[in-house]
Amino acid sequence: MADGQTAASPVPGAVVVWTGAAPTIQAFRIPASGLVLGRELLATTTDDRISRQHARVAWRDRGFVVTDLGSRNGTYTGGNPLVDREVTVTAPSVVRTGRTVSVLLDDIRRFENAEISSAHDAIVGPSTAPLWRAVEQAAHAGDNLLLLGEPGTGKGRMAHGYARARNRREAVFNPMIQAVPLDRVVSDATETVILEQVGKLGAQNLATLARLLARPDLRFVTTAVVQLEHLGVAPEIAQALSTRVIMVPPLRDRPDEMAFLVNDAVRGAEPGLQIHSTLVEVCLLRPWPGNARELIAEVGRTAHTVAAQGKNNIRGEDLDNDAGHLMVGAPTINAAAQPTATGKLRRKRNSSRPSNDE
């Protein structure tokens, strides 16, 4: 930790999310001399394309200076080769060294000593583990819970996790799927209600909901993409359903979980395929407006296509160009890169380009 930096200060660094042929999560702080990515840093890697000292990452003026150290297979930032051997990027930025993929972040503290689990029928990493704990706390406290987030972020799984934690008789109501009214779904024995598409309830169901909220033994967990007031829900009902509110981050803000989701999607579709690091790199560079749901569907479909073509590995270029790109102007983990003065000088001295990683 730099001089004058407190424990509460952000800690810039690199989070390795893929190496060789498998997902991982390894967080490294950047020392004053810079962090050298390579086999020396990743003692247990199976990556045979990464050099012993492949690239250096330095933290300078609130940006990352990435320098290729003469590696055999080159260094890539944002999916592009470092033709100048050195480039400055801002967080978050994706770096590929050999067949290892890292994400540069301005604060890696939550990823340090972290683990990935498959609890709750979901991939749970440090990005969402605190949210799952908060869901269980809300359930045990008997609080009505509102889960907010984009489509496909996992709100439904968390809602069912809330119901499991309460361990009471539950009911699920989605007016877009169920034709019967709410009062036919929630019985006197029901003690937990999972409420979806609350903005589509209609006058009759909203009146029923207002009556049900008065029941002392009944608790609600609601999923929505925006605050309930913006969906036309009366303020008193919205407040009653929002005793606790949890914001579920989009997948593009969860790089620790994305590589594991890609791995699971391919394994679930075509277990015999090998996963090339460029697939993980490309997935990290796209906004995925449909989040995990969209990513799993697109990667699985691509895996089937690749296998049908007789290929034995799935690469980034196999993914459809439109996959994960339907949100116009969505942020991505693809920070703008600017060549440094040193890099420009090196380009003049050496016009050779790094070879493309096979």
N, C-alpha and C positions, 0 to 999 in steps of 0.2 A: 504494500500500500504506500502511495506517495506521501511525502512529508506534508503535514497539515491536513491530510484527508481523514475525516472522521468515519466511524463505523456506519454512519447513516448516509454517507456520500455515495453517489453512484460509482460503480466499479466497472470500467470498460474492459472488454475482453472478447474472447472467441469461444463459442459453444460448438463443439464438434457433434454433428447429428448423424453422420454416416461415415463409415470407413470400411474399405474393402468391399464386402458384400452384405453388410448388416447394419441396421440402425444402432445408434449409441447415443449417449448423452454425457459429454465430458466438457466441463467448463474450465477455462484457463484465463487467469488475469494477465494483463500485459505489464511486464516490468519496465523499468525506465529504459533499459537497453533494447526493448522490443521482444516480442514473442516469436519464436521460431517454430513454424509448423513443419512437421516431418516425422520420420520414424523414431527419432530420438525422443520426441515429445509423446508419441503414441506407442508406448512399449508393446502393447498387445495387438496392434493392428494387423490385419491380413492384407492390407493394401500393398501390392507389389509394384505399383506405379508411382508411389510417393518416394521422394528422395529422403536421405537421412536428414538433411537440412534443406527443406524445399522452398519455403518463403518466410519472410519476416513481416510481422505486423507491428507497427508502432502507433502509439496514440499521440497525436500532435494537433494542437489548435482545434480541439473538439471534433477531430476527424481521424480516420485510420489511414496510415500510409502503408500500403502493401507492396512489398518488394520481392520479386522472384530472385532466388539465390542461385541462378544458373541450373535450375532443375532440368531433367531430361524431358519431362512431359508437360512442362509449362504450368502456369498459374492462371486461373480464371476468376474474374470478379463480375458479378451480374451476368454470367454466362458468356462473357467476352474474354479473349486471351489478353494478357498483359504484353502487348507488342512493344511497349516502351520499358518493360521490365519493372516499372514502378508506377503506382497510381494512388491517388487519394480518394477515398470513398467516405460516405457518411452512413451512420447506423440507421436502420439495419441493412447489412449488405451480405450477400452470399459469396463465399470464396471456395473454389474447388482446387485442390492440390492433389494431383494424381487421381485416385478414386476415393478421396476423402472430401467431404463437404462440411464446411463450417459456416456459422452465421456470426458476423461481427455485431456486437450490441454495445450500447453505451452503459449498460448495467447488467451484469451477469450474476448478481448475488443469489437470485432465487434458483439458479441452475446449479449452484455449487453443491457437490455431494448429493445430488438429486438422483432419484430413481424413477423408472417408468413401471407402472403396474397395469394390470388388465382388470382392475376391480370395477364393479358396477356395470359389467358388460361394456366397458369403454376403455380407451387408452387414456390413462391418467398420468400426466406428468406434472412437473412443478408449476406449469401455467394454470392448471385447473384443480390440482389437489387441494389448495386452500378453499376453493369454491365448494368442493364436495364435503369438506369438513363443515363449512357454513350451512350447507343444506341439511346435514344431519343435526347440527345444533338447533336449527329452526324447527325441525321435526320434533326433537326431544323437548323443546321449550313450548311446543304447541302453538307456534306462530303461523299465521297465514303467510305464504311465501309467493312472491312474484319473481319469475325468472325472465329476464330480458336479454335478447340477443338476436342476431341475424338468423335467417332460416338455415337449418342444418348444423348449428353449432353444438347441439347436444342437449338442448333444453329439455326435450322429452325424456331423455335418460335420467337427467337430474330430477325431474318431477317424479319419475317412478322410484328413484332413490329416496326421495322424501317420503313417499308412501311406504316403502319397505322399512325405513327407519321408524316410522310411527307404528308399523305392525298392527294396523287396524283394518277393518273391512273398508275396501276402497271402491271407487267408481270413477270411470273416465268419461268425460263428456266433450264431444267436438261437434258443434251444430252443422259443420260442413260434411260430416260423415253420417251422423245419426239422425234419422228422421223423427224419432220420438222426442217429446219435450223433456226438459231437465227433470221435472218432478216425477217422470216415469223411470229415470235412470238412478236417481238418488233415493234410496229407501230409508226407512226409519233406522235401519241397522247400519247404514253407511256412516263412517266416521272420517274418511278422507276422500276428497274429490280432486281429481286431476282435471283442470279446466283448460281447454284449448280453444283457440279462435274466439276469444271472448268478444271481440268486436262484431261478430256475426250472430250473436245470441238472439236478437230480436226482442220485442217488447214483452212477450209472454215469458220467455226464459229469463229476462232481466228481472221481472217481477218475482218470479220463483226464486231467483238467486238472492234477492233482497230478503225474502222470508227465510231462506236457508241460512243466511249469514247470522241470523239471530239465534240459531241453535247452539247451545253452549258446548256440545260434544262434537261438533262438526268443524273440520279444518280444510282449507283450500290451498292447493298449489296451482298457480296459474302461469302459463307460458305466453309470451307476447313478444313482438318485435319492437314495440314502442310503449311508452307509458300509457296506462289504460285510459286516462282522460282524453288522449289523442285518438282513441278508438270509439269515442262517443259514450263511454261508460260514465254514469253519474258520479260526481266527486265523492259522495259518501260511500258508494259501493267500491270505487277504486281505492279509497283509503282503507277500507276494511280488508280488501284482498292484498294489500301491500304492507302488512305489518313489518315484513322484512323484504328487501329487494336485493337481488343478486344479478349483477351484469355478467353475462357469459361472453368472453372475448371471441372475436372471429378467429378462424383457423390461421389466417395469415399472421396473427400475433402470437401463435403457439408453435414456434419452430421446433421445440423439443418433442412435440407429439406428431408433427406431420410426417417425419421419416418413418416412424413406426406405423402410421396409418397406411402409407404407401406400401410398406413391406407386407402388412396384413392383407391389403387389397389384392396384391399380386399373388400371395400365397393362397388366398381364398379362391382366386379365379383359376390360376394355372400354377400349381405348386412346383412344377419342374422348371419354370423359367428362372434364369439368373437376372438379378436386378443390377443394371449399370448405374453408377453414381450420377450420371447426367439426368436420369429420370427424377431423382430426388432434387437435384439442382433446379431443373425446370419447374417442378411442382412448387418449390419454395419461391420462385420468381413470379408466380401468378397469384392474383387476388382471391380466387375461389369464392365468388359471391354466394354459391350454394354450400360453402364450407365443407365439413367432413362428408356430408351426404353426397355432394357433387364429386368430390375428389375420389371417394371410394368407387362410385359408379363409373367415372371416366377411366380411372386406372384399371379397374376390373375389365371394362369393355376393351381397352387397349391391349391388355394381357391376352384376352381371347383372340383378338385379331392377330397379334404377333405369333402366338402359338399356331394358329391356323396357317400362317405363312411358312411354317417350318423353322422359324428362328429359335435359338436357344436362350437369347437374352433380350430384355426389354430396355430400351434406351430413351433418352429425353426426346429425340426427334420422332419417336413412334407416337407420342401423345398428340392428339388432334390440336391444331393451332388455335381453335376456338375454345378448347377445354379450359375452364377456369378464368375466362376472359370476358364474360358477358356483362360485367359491371363497368360501365364507362367511367373512367377517371378514378377507379378504386386504387388505393395505395397498395404497393407491392414491396417485397423485400428485394429491391433492386435499386439501390442508391446510385445517384449519378456519380460517375467517376471522372476525375480530372488528372491528367498526367502531371507529375511534379517536374520541377526543373531538372532534378537529377535524372529522372526517367527520360526526358527529352535529350539530355546530353548522351545518355547511354545508347539511345536509338541512333544517334549520329555515328557513334563509335562502332555499333554492331547492328547491322540491319537484319540479322537472322531473327526469325520468329520461332516461338516455342512450338514443338510438334504437337499435333492434336492427339489427345489421349485416346487410345483404342479401348 
